[in-house]
């Protein structure tokens, strides 16, 4: 029981505040920026910050996942709701709608670690849209305890997609009142790490 409570104590980020941004073309990108979609879920804006770094380096369209019914502001209440959703397999309906998903060849999916699992809203996205034949690239922010089973679940939910090596970085710790941390010097460090990862998976030169 203590182990379970510990696991769920590191819920850090969820439905974000932003919507869509214009496509940016990057000369060092090895993929067509017009065919790139960056979808992210962010409660404390750390995952959003990584999504924006990816867009800065790769280009593409940036989309924040928002729910029809947002999670409560209270952290503990949200933790308990997510526990129930994971136990029952409930997929929260998304307010975000993406037209012409078939237009994109590469889809980045960004999310925080919630209870060492993939957040239910990201499961909703991966199950709602047909991603067959696309390249899926996951990225993650967490409270320092890693991605958990998040990347593995992305692979399981995208059996007909090519899932590349994911990226993870420590963000805030909402449980402890530590929220948006990927800014200033931390943002510069994060960009260096993101660029090395993008080069490793051959998305940029």
PyMOL commands that set and color helices and strands:
alter all, ss='L'
color gray80, all
select helices_A, chain A and resi 2-8+33-35+46-58+75-88+101-103+120-128+150-157+174-176+184-200
alter helices_A, ss='H'
color red, helices_A
select strands_A, chain A and resi 21-25+36-40+59-64+106-114+117-118+135-142+162-170
alter strands_A, ss='S'
color yellow, strands_A
deselect
rebuild
show_as cartoon
